Amino acid sequence: MNCERVTSENSQIAQNVAEGLLKKVSSQLSIPFTPKLVGSKNHNTVIKDTNGMYDLDYQILLGNAVTDSPSDIKNAFCRAFENIKQPEDKVEDSTSAITVKCKNNSSNYLFSIDFVIVNNTGSSIIRRNGPNEYTWNQLPTRNSDAYAKFDRLSGTEKSSLIDKIIKRKCAAKRNRTGESSYHIFIEEVNNHRS
């Protein structure tokens, strides 16, 4: 299978699953939060890798009243996702994200959803700094101009730029460069001439 753009229908399936997971997690926890879809789905640049795998990214924005330690918060969310996942799904705790890998053989889709926990101001994420030990880590703010520039583009310009982004993301996946989708998006938008 070649690297290709994920259809709106398939990315919507993943989004629906993510929203269902988040609703169930919310009912399991006393920690108030608001989910925010971020990343490639917002710009129609979600791609499947050569194995057909794709992902969506969410921020879990904590409520103002949350005062628990980062370790307590991350562990509570990990337990909640583990408790509500489907038997065929897998929950992974990475350095900064909780990843839920979802598979449904009946409709042959395979995707993962990455959830990053963010403080109430959106300025810091929870990041692992040891075994079952987490801390707040400041998020960079330097690229907000690129998102504003993308939003100002015409439909034709966005479409042309999205095609370039998808080709570059596929090349990065094929060549295993490790270049992130985020970096590719920011660089292509900043290099785009209107």
Secondary structure, 3 states (H helix, E strand, C coil): CCCEECCHHHHHHHHHHHHHHHHHHHHHCCCCEEEEEEHHHHHCCCEECCCCCEEEEEEEEECCCCCCCHHHHHHHHHHHHHHHCCCCCEEEECCCCEEEEEEECCCCEEEEEEEEEECCCCCEEEEEEECCEEEEEECCCCCHHHHHHHHHCCHHHHHHHHHHHHHHHHHHHHHCCCCCHHHHHHHHHHHCCC
